[in-house]
Amino acid sequence: MASPAFTQVYAALVAVVNTKFPQVGELLLRMITLRLRRAYKRNDKHQLVAAAKFIAHLVNQQVAHELIALELLTLLLENPTEDGVEVAVAFVAECGSVLQDLSPKGLHGIFERFRGILHEGAIDKRVQFLIEGLFALRKAKFQGHPAVRPELDLVELEDQITHQASLLDEMNAEDELVVFKLDPDFLENEKRYEDLKKTILGDEADGGDDDESSQKEEEEDGEQMRIADETETDLVNLRRSIYLTIMSSVDFEEAGHKLLQIKLGPGQEMELCTMLLECASQEKTYRRYYGLLGQKLCMINRVYQDKFEECFVQQYSMVHRLETNKLHNVAMFFAHLLGTDALPWHVLAYIWSCRNILEFSG
């Protein structure tokens, strides 16, 4: 949901896992469906687009039945709005090729509805052009939009397991699975898991363990020859790389992808967070780009969420030293993280504790 650009890759991974653990594929489909319904009710276009794209590629990978795709399109086009029609056009572009093969009559009915919306002329011209472009794409037999890219076609036809789900079904996301519970039979279950892993991966599992052990031995031998750099040259170069990546990226998606490619040592995540906050504070006016980038990092890795909490405490402790412009930009940055739930609201407890200390000392 945080990286829609890689949805095809995640869907291919789900398809592979689904052949061995169909319960995981079915649970994931239920979770995505529930998120989609929630986003639709809240008119959250960003989440709706991400969830719809994931479902489209699950249909392409035959993890989800095509019925849910037709139901979603019917829902979006029943009472057409500009956002709803735009999401529907993008959805058909993603999975129209497979719907043409699996349910040509259903897809024909959807395109007739698109044609009716065009004839009514009640929606914006921009959305009308999108629909006309979709008709042209259909005429070209969805050329350039294959159901599954060759490099992501990883599952044989006979191994595919397709799950049926409906937008109208009562679903349980099994949120209790997210909470850690002590396993009294941990050792026994761990042994069963190792046996299961060997049956799935075969010799690769043992080979991976051997590689890891040999790599550890090499690292231990190399430790004797390691020379410590006390000049912090590596740290300066790291900060320069982070700064150049942030400032040269076109959008926050590209910046997030490039930043995650940078190899960070243990504890160096704080350098990335500090540099991002520093870049945001130096702008003449606040740019939403920095907030979206910080939000993306927090959603992808919990470590960055913890580091931004530390940054919040640091910035609040020295807030009296900040210039007005810097203060405004820093406040807007953290307001964005709090408003999008990328940062937990308990960080505000630090403000309350500082206030109590001041009252006590006064």
BELDADA-V755732 format. One line per field, one symbol per residue. psi: psi as a letter, one per 40 degrees, with the letter a starting at -180 (. if undefined). burial: b if it has 16 or more other C-alpha atoms within 10 Angstrom, else e. A space follows every 10 residues. Layout:
BEGIN
psi: ???
burial: ???
END
This chain:
BEGIN
psi: degddedddd dddddddddd gddddddddd dddddddddd defgdddddd dddddddddd efdiiedddd ddddddedgh iddddddddd ddddeddddd ddgddddddd dddddddddd feiidddddd ddddddddde ffhegidhid eegehideeh hhhhiieeih ihefdeedhh hhhdfddddd dddddddddd ebeddddddd dddddddddd ddddehhhhe efdddddddd dddddddeid idddddddde ehhiiheedd dddddddddd deidihhddd dddddddddd hddddddddd dddddddfde eiiddddddd ddddddddde fdhieededd dddddddddd d.
burial: bbebeebbbb bbebbbebbe ebeebbbebb bbbbbbbebb eeeebebbbb bbbbbbbbbb bbbbbbbbbb ebbbebbeeb ebbbbbbbbb bbbbbbbbbb eeeeebbeeb bebbeebbee eeeeeebbee beebbebbee ebeeebbbee eeeebeeeeb bbbebbbeee eeeeeeeeee eeeeeeeeee eeeeeeeeee eeeeeeeeee eeeeeeeeee eeeeeeeeee eeeeeeebbe ebbebbeeee ebbebbbebe eeeeeeeebb bbbbbbbeeb beeeebeebb bbbbbbbbbb eeebbbbbbe bbbebbeeee eeeeebbebb bbbbebbbee ebbeeeeeee eeeeeeeeee ee
END
